[in-house]
Amino acid sequence: MDAVRLIETSRRALAAEAEAPEGMVEVWQAQALAQAIGSRLAVSGPPELRGEALGLTELAGRGCGVLDPPELELGDLRAAQLTELDDARQTLLCLCGLLGEVGIALVGMASAAADETTYWQCMEAIDAADESRDRVLEMLRKLAAREEMVHEREAG
């Protein structure tokens, strides 16, 4: 399935499940999807994105690692459904939005946490989502710089 469609599916699911523990499953799914997208870009994306994409893979992996892994069937794991990443820019724009929404959802879950363990899981996951989003924004900046350079060459 296309990355943008998977991101949109994650956004809808996150909005529908804003409370723990279902919300934590959706946060984990979003981080796993970010990890898969980062991995795909690191291997076959534009060369100037590969370093940042590898960093995204690591940070999103940390975001998954701080949360209890959900019990999902392989078919329910959105990251495993990723087959296409046609438009890196559009994918990154959508992923940036998803990671922002993950952070917002985690703030709400941390505020309502019934125990200290859940609270600290949320706080660490917020950090991972914010850092992942920073990597995505840096990749978008690099893509914009590349496009500007191409336009300048064509105009010159």
Protein Blocks (a to p, Z undefined) as FASTA:
>chain_A
ZZklmmmmmmmmmmmmmccfklmmmmmmmmmmmmmmmmmmmmmmcfklmmmmmmmmmmmm
mmmmmpccddddfklmmklmpmbdfblmlmmmmmmmmmmmmmmmmmmmmmmpcbfklmmm
mmmmmmmmmmmmmmmmmmmmmmmmmmmmmmmmmmZZ
